Amino acid sequence: MNIQAPIEQVKPPVFSLPQDELLTTNIADVPVMKDALGPGIHFQPLLLDPEIGIAVNIATFEPGAIVGAHLHTGAVHGYTLQGKWHYKEYPDQPQVAGSYLYEPASSVHTFVVPEDNTEDTIVLFIVYGANINFDDKGNFHSVLDAITIINLVEMCSKRQGIGPVRYLKGGTVAYSTGA
């Protein structure tokens, strides 16, 4: 007979946030927001926190997809899971499955998926801050940040008829005590 002893919580000699459960999600449970940023550009939100300005997404790009020129206000981490892509400004540095890319804040580039790719390209992005997007002539087009993506998820889910989408959502603004 194997009797499990109750699991004891470690009580380190430091202050910590209370945590009653793990904050986790499984990509299989997050629907794809289809054509969310243009034809052939889909994503799955994993974590969206507008207060600290972070968005974590799995992005899927069909062959030939292009994300126009944009400036990052914060750092970006990208890990390519499948397929191939490059920046228009750096065509000799393709990112393929297994590539990890770090983009410093204030970098500007154009994301390109080759038309001759034989499969979709899938990238895990961790984006701090916002993308400032430009049109083909270099004029301001739009801002894409965590709060914008939260609204984009709502619009896409309604358009696709899939109902509310569950993802991890950071912080809430509130008073620490009553009036």
N, C-alpha and C positions, 0 to 999 in steps of 0.2 A: 504494500500500500504506500503510495507516494502522496504525502500531504504537503501542500505548498504553504510555507510561512507567509504571512502578510508582507508585502513589499514596504520597506521603510523608506521614507523620503530623506535624502541627504540634507542635513541642515548645516551648510557651511557658515563660517563666522563673518559673513558679509550680507549686505542687503541685496535682495533680488526681487524681481517681479513675481507675483503669484501666477502660477500656470496650472490650470486644472486639467488641461488636455493638450496634446500635440496639435500644433497648427500645421496641418498637412492636407494636400490634395493630390489626386492621381490624375495624370493627363488624360487617361481613358474616360474620366468622368466630366471633363470640361469640353463642351461643344466647340466646334470650330466656327469662328466668326468669318464667314465667307465673303470674299471681295471687299473686306472692310476698309482697306486703304487704296482700293483701285482693283481693276480686273486682275485676277490671279494672285492677289496678295491677301492671305488669310492669317488669322492668329487665334491663339488660345490664351486667355489671361490666367496667370498663375497667382500673381500678387500685384495689387494696385494700391499704392499708399500716397495720396496727394499731399499729406502733411509733411512727409520727409522727401517727397518727390522721387519716388522709385516706381518703376513698372517692370515686372518680370513676365515675359511672354514667350511662348513657342510660336515662331512665325514660319509659315509655309508659303513658298514662292513657286509658282508654276514657271516652266521654261519661258524666257523672254520677259519676265516681270522686271519692272524698273521702279525704284523709289527715287523720286527726283532729288535734286540737290537740297541738302539740309545741314544745319549747324546744330551741334549738340551743346547745350548749356552745361551739361555735366558729363561725367565719364560713362562709357558704355563697355560692357563685357559681352562678347559674342562667342558662342561655341557652336560650330557647324556639326550637326548630327547626320545630315544626308545631303548629297548633291554638291553643287559647286556654284560659287558666286565671286564677284570681285567689285572693287570700286572703279568707276569709269576713270577716275584720276590715277589709279594704280592697276592697270590691266595686267601687268606682269607679276602681280602678287595674288593669284587666285586663292580663295578659301575653299577647302574641300573637307569632307567628313573627317573629323578629328582635329580641325584647326581651331585654335583659341585666339581671339583677337581682342586687344584692348585699344579703345579709342579715348584719347584724352579730351577733356572739356575744350570747347571752342574749335574742334575739328569740323571741317566741311567736306562733304563727299556725296557721291551719287551711287546708290546701290544698284548693281546690274546682275541679273541672272542670264547666262548665255541662252540664246534661243535654241541651240543644239543640245542642251541638257536632255538626257534620256529619262530623267526622273525629277520629281519636285525637289526643291532645296528646302531643308528644314534647319532652322537656327534657333537656339535658346539665347534670348537677349535679356540682359539686366541693364536697364537704362535709368540713370540718375538725371534728374532735371527734365528738360524738354528738348524736343526737336523743333527748331525754327525752320520751316519749310519754304522753299523758293520755287517760283515758276521757271520755265525754260529761259526766260530773259533775265533771271536773277532778282526779280521783284519778290517782295514778301508775299507768301501765299497763306500760311496758317501756322498754328502752334499745336504740337502733339505732346501732351504730358499725361500724367496719371489721371487727373480729373477729366480730361478730354477722353481718354480711353475708357474710363468708367461709363461716360455717356455714350460712347461709341458701342460698347458692349450692349447697353440697353437698347439702342437703336437697331443693332444687328440682330439681337435675339427676337425683337418684335417683328422685324422684316422676315426673318427665317421661321417665325412661328414656333420657337423652341422654349419660350417662357424664360423665367429667371435663370441666370447663369451663376453657379457657385464658384467663387475664387476667394483667395485670401485677400482681405482688405485691411489696410493699416489704420491705426488710430482714429480717435474721434475727438472733436473739440468739445470741451465741457468745462464747467467750473469744478474745482477740486472740492468745494464744500457748498452747502446751501447758502441762501441769502443772509 
